[in-house]
Amino acid sequence: MRLSSLFLALVVLPLAACQKPAPTEAAKPAEHNKTVHEEPMISSHDVNSYAEPEKVVIKHLALDLGVDFDKKVLSGSATLDLDWKDPDARSVALDTRDLDIAKIEGFDGSTWQDLKFEVAPKDPIFGSKLSIAVPSQLQQVRITYSSRPEASGLQWLTPAMTMGKKTPFMFSQSQAIHARSWVPLQDTPGVRFTYEAHITTPKDVMALMSADNDPKAPRDGDYSFKMPQAIPSYLMAIAAGDLVFAPISERAGVWAEPAMAPKAAKEFESTEKMIVTAERLYGAYRWGRYDILVLPPSFPFGGMENPRLTFATPTVIVGDQSLVSIIAHELAHSWSGNLVTNSSWKDIWLNEGFTSYVENRIVEDLFGKDQALMENVISQDGLKADMKDIAPADQVLTLPPLVNRDPDEGLTQVAYIKGQWFLMFLEERYGRETFDAFLRKWFDEHAFTSLDSSAFERFMEKELFSKNPGKTTHDEIHAWMHGSGIPAFAVAAKSTRFDAVDELRGHWLAGHAKPANMDTSKWTTQEWVRFIEGMPETLSQEQLAELDAAYKFTGTQNGEIAQRWYPLTVRSGYTTARPAIADFLSRIGRRKLIMPTYAALAQTPDGLAFAQGVFEKARPGYHPITTGSVEQTLAEGKAKR
């Protein structure tokens, strides 16, 4: 999943408020919220799941679900093939959240029989443990159920919220622990399973999943899917709406609403080249097709790496391919994350740090070193700024178990950018040729497995330290992986193109240049971002108006520019931008892009009132995850008044 430094606005406060658990807590079942229910039996395998994989694991999942847009529910059955690990086990523990369970049956190889089950009271973070009693170690259990309209992992859009305005739309977001809100299963990245699905929809709706989508499949309301590679639950995905296919290459293409499909295919035309580049560096692409689903603007993230079908925000389609690194990021997950996965959320850097590194290598190969360096500078500067608000215990790559915490809290820039920076350090010390071979071997030898940070440290000791002595020290590695902050010896990225941007900005601020006379004709999005980010905290009304007259920042369709320009106008009292701000916050649901402006507005009584008015109108089109983030930010602003 692709984030940005500004995502931290959503998670810094929860992280800072949580205390590091005592060392003895790491191996015990998490005892969260005992006022809701008695000691929840969360496996030591993953403190964010009720699953007990030491007893039994899901090996295959078969879904048979109907999509009901009127009721905003998925209903049907989930059949789980079980692999028993403990010969004495006589129960199955699954994760659920807000699911209505009608009945559960078990199959012993010849007959189906009704089983007794219990749904525990709901925990506010982890949902409800589903306990199924079995008379013997059955081959399968089948759960008949339905989701609820408030499912945290599903968003239901009315036709008015779509581009075409004619057909409703539904899509999932399962990471980190939202899969349990639409499928009862072992919702932990430490358990991998294959799956198949039969999905029915209204006849005018196309359904897709993170599986073998056929570009030529007829739109008839009856769809079947297979995912033959074993994946963790957070990579299960579903979408349904007015979707058409536009090819990019023989194995890649775009699904989108009809008006968006050709634009998206043009913007993402380098996708096949990205796949070829990644294969050259890290081995064969092992997932068959690589397609991209462009979602409505309400999608709360930049992208989600669902296997075979990346979910992507339309906000990166700006016409010049300057933001397609998001596709490089989600594609890179086909090796780091989807192929080799963190076994629990405390080690999310194994997914996102590795992916950010691979992404940057793809960008450098296709778009040049200058663009790769500019993106690194933006990311590293953002990380350093974010570190000021992150508790020291949460600045380490190898987090302690996230006891009593929503695993979404681990998705900070520490995992993404500090993780990437660490791998860049290793590349610099060992050389690209050696490090590329090391990384490729990591992916090859651990394909389709879930591992923790200690496994990577052992592999690094064996394959890098022992074979290439004297390149690094154990103290340096410890500083990167287990120390807070960025090591003092880390080498920061530098960009000569940004030096030129800084010089021009300095001339303008000093009154020595006019925007109309500055040569910005060849600037990319990254240079505009640098230009705005380097401004003082506030500017005068005259300065803002001068920039607006020259560059038309207010009303820009480029979200990366908007998310930086609008907070600057808010801090500076430039109310001329407010109509455009209201339009921007109403059109876009991507948290990275809108939260900085909401946060800036919430700092003053007038701004807070304006933000509340905009939010009430925009709320119906926001994903539940986005809604929660905005509500929290506005509530905090109100509390300060």
C-alpha positions in Angstrom: 0.0 0.0 0.0 1.3 3.4 -1.0 1.3 6.2 1.6 3.1 9.5 2.0 4.7 11.4 4.8 1.4 13.3 5.3 -0.4 10.1 6.2 1.3 10.5 9.5 -1.3 13.1 10.4 -3.7 10.3 10.7 -1.7 8.1 13.1 0.8 10.2 15.0 -1.5 10.9 18.0 -2.6 7.3 18.5 0.9 6.1 18.3 2.3 8.7 20.7 -0.5 7.9 23.2 0.2 4.2 23.4 2.8 2.9 25.8 5.3 0.2 24.9 4.2 -3.1 26.4 6.3 -4.7 29.0 8.7 -7.3 27.7 6.6 -10.2 29.2 3.5 -9.1 27.3 5.0 -10.0 23.9 4.4 -13.7 24.2 1.1 -13.6 26.1 -2.4 -13.4 24.6 -3.3 -9.7 24.3 -5.8 -8.8 27.1 -7.4 -5.9 25.4 -10.5 -4.2 26.7 -11.6 -6.7 29.4 -14.7 -4.6 30.0 -16.1 -5.7 26.7 -15.5 -9.4 27.1 -13.3 -11.8 29.1 -9.8 -12.6 28.1 -9.8 -12.9 24.3 -7.8 -15.8 23.1 -5.5 -14.1 20.7 -2.8 -16.3 19.4 0.8 -15.4 20.2 1.4 -15.9 16.5 -0.2 -12.5 15.9 -1.6 -10.4 18.7 -4.0 -8.7 16.3 -5.9 -11.9 15.4 -8.0 -14.4 17.3 -6.8 -17.2 15.1 -4.8 -20.1 16.5 -2.7 -21.3 13.6 -0.6 -23.5 16.0 -3.8 -25.7 16.1 -5.3 -25.4 12.6 -4.8 -23.2 9.5 -7.0 -22.4 6.5 -5.5 -23.9 3.3 -8.2 -23.0 0.9 -11.3 -20.7 0.9 -14.3 -21.0 -1.4 -16.7 -18.0 -1.4 -20.2 -18.0 -2.8 -21.5 -14.5 -2.3 -24.2 -12.2 -3.7 -23.7 -8.4 -4.0 -26.8 -6.5 -2.8 -26.5 -2.8 -3.5 -29.8 -2.0 -2.0 -29.1 -3.5 1.4 -25.3 -2.8 1.1 -24.3 -6.3 2.1 -22.5 -9.4 0.8 -24.3 -12.6 1.7 -23.8 -16.3 1.1 -21.2 -18.7 2.4 -17.5 -19.2 3.0 -16.2 -22.8 2.9 -12.8 -23.3 4.6 -10.5 -26.2 4.0 -8.6 -27.0 7.2 -5.1 -28.2 7.9 -4.9 -29.5 11.4 -1.6 -29.0 13.3 -2.5 -30.1 16.8 -3.9 -33.7 16.9 -5.8 -32.8 20.1 -7.5 -29.7 18.8 -11.3 -29.7 18.6 -12.2 -26.1 17.8 -11.6 -23.5 15.2 -11.1 -19.8 16.1 -11.8 -17.3 13.4 -11.8 -13.5 13.1 -15.0 -11.6 12.4 -16.3 -8.0 12.7 -20.0 -7.2 12.3 -20.9 -10.4 10.5 -24.3 -12.0 10.9 -23.7 -15.7 11.1 -26.7 -17.8 10.2 -25.3 -21.3 10.5 -22.1 -23.3 10.4 -21.7 -26.8 9.0 -18.8 -29.3 9.0 -17.7 -31.9 6.5 -16.0 -35.1 7.5 -15.4 -36.5 4.0 -18.8 -37.9 3.5 -21.5 -35.8 5.1 -22.2 -32.3 6.3 -23.4 -31.7 9.8 -24.5 -28.7 11.8 -21.9 -27.4 14.2 -22.2 -25.4 17.5 -20.5 -22.0 17.4 -20.3 -18.9 19.5 -19.7 -15.3 18.5 -18.0 -13.3 21.3 -19.0 -9.7 22.1 -17.4 -7.2 19.9 -14.0 -5.7 20.7 -13.7 -2.1 19.3 -10.5 -2.9 17.6 -10.4 -6.6 16.8 -14.1 -7.4 16.3 -15.5 -10.7 17.5 -13.9 -14.1 18.0 -15.9 -16.8 16.2 -15.4 -20.1 18.0 -16.5 -23.3 16.2 -16.7 -26.6 18.1 -16.0 -29.7 16.0 -16.6 -33.4 17.0 -13.5 -34.4 15.1 -10.8 -32.8 12.9 -13.1 -32.1 10.0 -11.9 -31.5 6.5 -14.1 -28.4 5.9 -16.4 -26.0 7.7 -19.0 -23.9 5.8 -20.2 -20.7 7.3 -23.4 -19.1 6.0 -23.4 -15.4 6.8 -23.9 -11.8 5.6 -21.9 -8.7 6.1 -23.4 -5.5 7.4 -23.8 -2.0 5.7 -21.2 -0.6 8.2 -18.5 -3.2 7.3 -15.2 -1.4 7.7 -13.7 -3.2 4.8 -16.3 -2.4 2.2 -17.5 0.9 0.7 -20.8 1.2 -1.1 -21.2 4.1 -3.5 -24.5 5.3 -5.0 -24.6 6.0 -8.8 -24.3 9.8 -8.0 -20.9 9.1 -6.4 -19.4 7.6 -9.5 -18.1 9.1 -12.7 -20.8 7.6 -14.9 -23.6 8.5 -12.5 -25.7 5.5 -13.6 -24.4 2.4 -11.8 -23.6 1.8 -8.1 -20.1 0.8 -7.0 -18.7 -1.3 -4.3 -15.1 -2.1 -3.4 -13.1 -3.6 -0.5 -10.1 -2.5 1.5 -8.9 -5.5 3.6 -5.5 -4.2 4.9 -4.7 -4.4 7.7 -7.5 -6.3 9.6 -10.6 -5.3 7.6 -11.0 -8.6 5.7 -12.7 -10.0 8.8 -15.6 -7.5 8.2 -16.6 -9.2 5.0 -15.3 -12.8 5.4 -15.0 -15.0 8.5 -11.4 -16.3 8.4 -8.0 -16.2 10.0 -7.3 -12.6 9.5 -3.5 -12.6 10.0 -0.7 -12.2 7.4 0.9 -15.2 9.0 -1.7 -17.6 7.4 -1.7 -18.0 3.6 -4.4 -19.8 1.6 -5.6 -20.2 -2.0 -9.2 -19.2 -2.8 -12.0 -19.5 -5.3 -15.2 -17.5 -5.5 -18.6 -17.4 -7.2 -20.0 -13.9 -7.1 -23.4 -12.7 -8.3 -24.3 -9.1 -9.0 -27.0 -7.2 -10.9 -26.6 -8.0 -14.6 -25.4 -4.5 -15.5 -22.5 -4.7 -13.0 -19.0 -6.1 -13.6 -17.4 -7.9 -10.7 -13.6 -8.3 -10.1 -11.4 -9.9 -7.5 -7.7 -10.2 -6.6 -7.7 -13.3 -8.7 -7.8 -14.5 -12.4 -9.9 -11.7 -13.9 -10.6 -12.4 -17.6 -10.4 -9.2 -19.7 -12.9 -10.8 -22.1 -15.4 -12.0 -19.4 -19.0 -11.2 -20.3 -20.9 -8.8 -18.1 -23.8 -11.0 -17.0 -24.0 -10.8 -13.3 -22.5 -14.2 -12.7 -18.7 -14.5 -12.1 -16.2 -17.1 -11.0 -12.7 -16.5 -9.8 -9.6 -18.6 -8.8 -6.5 -17.5 -6.9 -4.1 -20.5 -7.2 -1.2 -18.8 -5.3 -1.5 -18.8 -1.5 -2.1 -15.3 -0.1 -2.8 -13.8 3.3 -6.2 -12.5 4.1 -5.4 -8.8 3.7 -4.8 -9.3 0.0 -8.3 -10.6 -0.7 -10.2 -8.0 -2.6 -13.5 -7.5 -4.4 -15.0 -4.7 -6.5 -18.2 -4.3 -8.5 -19.4 -1.5 -10.7 -19.6 -0.1 -14.3 -16.2 -1.3 -15.3 -14.5 -1.9 -18.7 -11.1 -3.1 -19.7 -8.4 -1.3 -21.6 -5.2 -3.2 -22.5 -1.7 -2.1 -21.9 0.2 -5.2 -22.9 -0.5 -8.9 -23.3 -0.4 -9.4 -19.5 -1.3 -5.9 -18.2 -4.2 -3.6 -18.5 -6.6 -1.2 -16.8 -10.1 -1.7 -15.4 -12.1 1.5 -14.9 -15.3 3.3 -15.5 -15.8 3.8 -19.2 -14.9 7.5 -19.2 -11.7 6.9 -17.2 -10.4 3.7 -18.9 -8.6 5.3 -21.9 -7.0 8.1 -19.8 -5.8 5.6 -17.2 -4.4 3.2 -19.9 -2.4 6.1 -21.4 -1.1 7.3 -18.0 0.0 3.8 -17.1 1.3 2.8 -20.4 4.8 2.2 -18.9 3.4 -0.7 -16.7 4.8 -3.5 -18.9 8.2 -1.8 -18.9 8.0 -1.7 -15.1 7.2 -5.4 -14.9 10.2 -6.2 -17.2 12.5 -4.0 -15.1 11.4 -5.7 -11.9 11.8 -9.1 -13.4 15.3 -8.3 -14.6 16.3 -7.3 -11.1 14.4 -9.7 -8.9 13.2 -12.7 -10.9 10.0 -13.7 -12.7 6.6 -12.1 -12.1 4.8 -15.1 -10.6 1.2 -13.9 -10.6 0.1 -14.3 -14.2 -1.6 -11.0 -15.2 -1.0 -7.6 -13.6 -4.0 -5.4 -14.0 -4.9 -2.1 -12.4 -8.4 -1.1 -11.2 -8.9 2.6 -11.1 -11.4 3.3 -8.3 -13.6 6.3 -7.7 -11.9 9.3 -5.9 -13.3 8.1 -2.6 -10.7 5.4 -2.3 -8.8 6.3 0.9 -5.3 5.3 -0.2 -3.0 5.9 -3.2 -2.9 2.2 -4.1 -3.4 -1.3 -2.7 -1.3 -4.2 -3.9 -4.1 -6.8 -4.3 -2.5 -9.6 -6.3 -3.2 -9.5 -10.0 -5.4 -6.4 -9.5 -3.8 -3.4 -8.0 -6.4 -0.9 -6.7 -5.4 2.7 -7.6 -6.6 6.2 -6.9 -7.6 8.3 -9.9 -5.7 11.2 -8.3 -2.4 10.1 -9.8 -3.8 10.5 -13.4 -2.5 14.0 -14.1 -1.5 13.7 -17.8 2.3 13.6 -17.6 3.0 10.3 -15.9 4.8 12.2 -13.1 2.9 10.3 -10.4 3.0 6.8 -11.8 5.6 5.7 -9.2 2.5 4.6 -7.3 2.1 1.8 -9.9 5.8 1.0 -9.5 5.2 0.7 -5.8 2.1 -1.6 -6.0 3.8 -3.7 -8.7 6.9 -4.0 -6.5 4.7 -5.6 -3.8 4.4 -8.6 -6.2 7.9 -9.5 -4.8 8.1 -7.7 -1.5 4.9 -8.2 0.5 2.7 -10.4 -1.7 5.4 -13.0 -2.4 7.4 -12.6 0.9 5.1 -11.3 3.6 5.6 -10.0 7.2 4.1 -12.7 9.5 2.5 -10.1 11.8 1.9 -6.3 11.6 4.8 -5.4 13.9 7.1 -6.2 11.0 5.3 -4.2 8.3 8.6 -2.7 7.3 9.5 -6.0 5.6 6.6 -5.3 3.2 6.7 -1.5 2.8 10.4 -0.7 3.3 11.4 -3.3 0.8 8.7 -2.2 -1.6 9.7 1.5 -1.4 13.2 0.4 -2.3 12.2 -1.7 -5.2 9.8 1.1 -6.4 12.6 3.6 -6.5 14.8 1.2 -8.5 12.1 0.8 -11.1 11.5 4.6 -11.2 15.3 5.2 -11.7 15.4 2.6 -14.5 12.5 4.0 -16.4 12.4 7.7 -15.7 16.0 8.4 -14.8 18.1 9.0 -11.7 17.0 12.6 -11.4 13.4 11.7 -10.7 14.4 8.8 -8.4 16.5 11.2 -6.4 13.8 13.9 -6.2 11.3 11.4 -4.9 13.9 10.2 -2.3 14.5 13.7 -1.1 10.8 14.4 -0.7 10.3 11.1 1.2 13.3 11.5 3.5 12.5 15.1 4.3 9.0 14.0 5.1 10.2 11.2 7.3 12.5 13.6 9.3 9.7 16.0 9.8 7.3 13.2 10.9 9.9 11.8 13.4 9.3 14.9 15.6 5.9 13.7 16.4 6.5 9.9 16.6 7.2 8.4 20.0 10.8 7.0 20.1 9.6 3.5 20.7 7.7 3.7 17.4 10.6 4.9 15.4 12.2 1.5 15.2 11.8 -0.8 12.2 11.3 -3.9 14.4 8.4 -2.9 16.5 7.3 -4.8 19.5 4.0 -6.8 19.2 1.2 -4.3 18.7 -0.7 -5.4 21.8 -3.9 -3.5 22.4 -3.3 -1.5 19.2 -4.9 -1.2 15.8 -2.2 -2.6 13.4 -2.9 0.4 11.1 -0.8 2.3 13.6 2.3 0.5 12.3 1.8 2.0 8.8 3.9 5.1 9.3 6.7 6.5 7.2 9.1 4.7 9.5 8.1 1.4 7.9 8.2 2.8 4.4 11.0 5.4 4.2 13.3 4.4 7.1 13.0 0.8 5.8 13.9 1.9 2.3 16.7 4.1 3.5 18.2 1.1 5.4 18.2 -1.0 2.2 19.8 1.9 0.3 22.5 1.9 3.0 23.1 -1.8 2.4 23.2 -1.3 -1.3 25.8 1.5 -0.9 28.0 -0.6 1.4 27.9 -3.8 -0.6 27.4 -2.5 -4.1 24.4 -2.9 -6.4 25.5 -6.1 -8.0 26.0 -7.9 -4.7 22.9 -6.4 -3.1 20.6 -7.1 -6.1 21.7 -10.8 -6.0 21.1 -10.8 -2.2 17.6 -9.4 -2.5 16.7 -11.7 -5.4 17.8 -14.7 -3.3 15.6 -13.4 -0.4 12.6 -13.4 -2.7 13.4 -16.7 -4.4 14.1 -18.7 -1.2 11.1 -17.4 0.7 8.5 -17.1 -2.0 4.9 -17.5 -0.8 5.9 -17.5 2.9 5.4 -15.1 5.8 8.4 -14.2 8.0 9.5 -11.9 10.7 12.4 -9.5 11.1 14.5 -12.0 12.9 14.4 -14.3 9.9 15.7 -11.4 7.7 18.5 -10.7 10.2 19.6 -14.4 10.1 19.4 -14.3 6.3 21.4 -11.1 6.2 24.0 -12.5 8.5 24.5 -15.6 6.3 24.2 -14.0 2.8 25.8 -10.5 3.3 27.9 -10.3 6.5 29.6 -13.7 6.3 30.2 -13.6 2.6 31.4 -9.9 2.4 33.2 -9.2 5.7 34.1 -5.7 6.7 31.4 -3.8 4.8 29.2 -3.1 7.8 29.2 -3.6 11.5 26.6 -5.2 13.7 26.3 -1.9 15.6 25.3 -0.1 12.4 22.7 -2.7 11.5 21.3 -2.6 15.1 21.1 1.2 14.8 19.0 0.9 11.7 16.7 -2.0 12.8 16.4 -1.5 16.5 17.3 2.1 17.2 15.0 5.2 17.2 15.3 7.8 14.6 17.7 7.9 11.6 21.3 6.8 12.3 23.7 9.7 12.4 25.8 8.0 9.7 23.0 7.7 7.2 23.6 9.5 3.9 20.7 11.6 2.8 19.6 11.8 -0.8 20.4 15.0 -2.7 19.0 16.5 -6.0 20.6 19.1 -8.1 17.3 19.8 -9.7 15.9 20.7 -6.3 18.9 23.0 -5.7 17.7 24.9 -8.8 14.2 25.0 -7.4 15.4 26.3 -4.0 17.4 29.0 -5.8 14.4 30.3 -7.8 12.2 30.3 -4.7 14.8 32.2 -2.8 15.1 34.9 -5.5 11.3 35.3 -5.5 11.0 35.5 -1.7 13.8 38.1 -1.7 11.9 40.2 -4.3 14.5 39.7 -7.0 12.3 37.7 -9.4 8.7 37.6 -10.6 6.9 34.2 -11.1 6.0 35.1 -14.7 9.7 35.5 -15.5 10.9 32.3 -13.8 11.6 29.3 -16.1 9.4 26.6 -14.7 8.1 25.2 -18.1 9.9 21.9 -17.7 9.1 21.3 -14.0 7.6 18.0 -13.0 5.2 17.5 -10.1 8.2 16.7 -7.8 9.7 20.2 -8.5 6.4 22.0 -7.8 6.1 20.0 -4.6 9.6 21.1 -3.6 8.8 24.7 -4.5 5.7 24.9 -2.2 7.2 22.8 0.6 10.1 25.2 0.9 7.9 28.2 1.5 7.7 30.0 4.9 5.0 28.9 7.2 2.8 31.8 5.9 2.9 34.2 3.0 1.2 37.6 2.5 -2.0 37.9 0.6 -0.1 39.7 -2.2 2.5 36.9 -2.5 -0.2 34.2 -2.6 -2.2 36.1 -5.2 1.0 36.6 -7.3 1.7 32.9 -7.3 -1.9 32.1 -8.1 -1.9 34.5 -11.0 1.2 32.9 -12.5 0.7 29.2 -11.7 -3.0 28.7 -11.1 -2.4 26.7 -7.9 -5.9 27.3 -6.6 -8.2 24.9 -8.4 -5.3 22.6 -9.5 -6.3 19.1 -10.5 -3.0 17.8 -9.2 -3.6 16.5 -5.8 0.1 16.5 -4.8 0.2 20.2 -5.4 -3.2 20.8 -3.8 -2.4 19.0 -0.6 0.5 21.4 -0.1 -0.9 24.6 -1.5 -4.3 24.6 0.3 -2.8 24.3 3.9 -0.4 27.2 3.1 -3.4 29.3 2.0 -5.3 28.4 5.2 -2.4 29.3 7.5 -2.0 32.5 5.6 -5.7 33.5 5.8 -6.0 33.5 2.0 -9.8 32.9 1.9 -9.9 33.4 -1.9 -9.0 29.7 -2.1 -11.9 28.5 0.0 -14.4 27.7 -2.7 -11.7 25.6 -4.4 -10.8 24.0 -1.1 -14.5 23.0 -0.6 -14.6 21.5 -4.1 -11.3 19.6 -3.5 -12.4 18.2 -0.2 -15.7 17.1 -1.6 -14.3 15.5 -4.8 -11.4 13.5 -3.2 -11.5 10.9 -0.5 -7.9 10.0 -0.5 -6.7 10.6 3.0 -3.1 11.6 2.1 -4.4 14.4 0.0 -7.2 15.9 2.1 -6.1 15.4 5.7 -3.4 18.2 5.7 -6.0 20.7 4.7 -8.5 19.5 7.3 -5.8 19.7 9.9 -4.9 23.2 9.0 -8.5 24.4 9.0 -9.1 22.8 12.4 -6.5 25.2 14.0 -8.8 28.2 14.1 -12.5 28.7 15.0 -13.4 30.1 11.6 -11.5 27.4 9.8 -13.0 24.7 11.9 -16.5 25.9 11.2 -15.8 25.9 7.5 -14.3 22.4 7.6 -17.3 21.1 9.5 -19.6 22.4 6.9 -17.6 21.0 4.0 -17.3 17.6 5.8 -21.1 17.3 6.3 -21.6 17.6 2.6 -18.6 15.4 1.6 -19.2 12.7 4.2 -21.6 10.5 2.1 -18.8 10.0 -0.5 -16.0 9.2 1.9 -14.8 5.7 2.8 -15.4 4.8 6.4 -11.7 4.9 7.1 -11.5 8.5 5.8 -14.6 9.5 7.7 -13.0 8.3 10.9 -9.8 10.2 10.3 -11.7 13.5 9.5 -13.9 13.1 12.5 -10.9 12.6 14.8 -9.1 15.7 13.4 -12.1 17.9 13.7 -12.9 16.7 17.2 -9.3 17.5 18.3 -9.7 20.9 16.8 -12.9 21.5 18.6 -11.4 20.3 21.9 -8.7 23.0 21.6 -11.3 25.8 21.3 
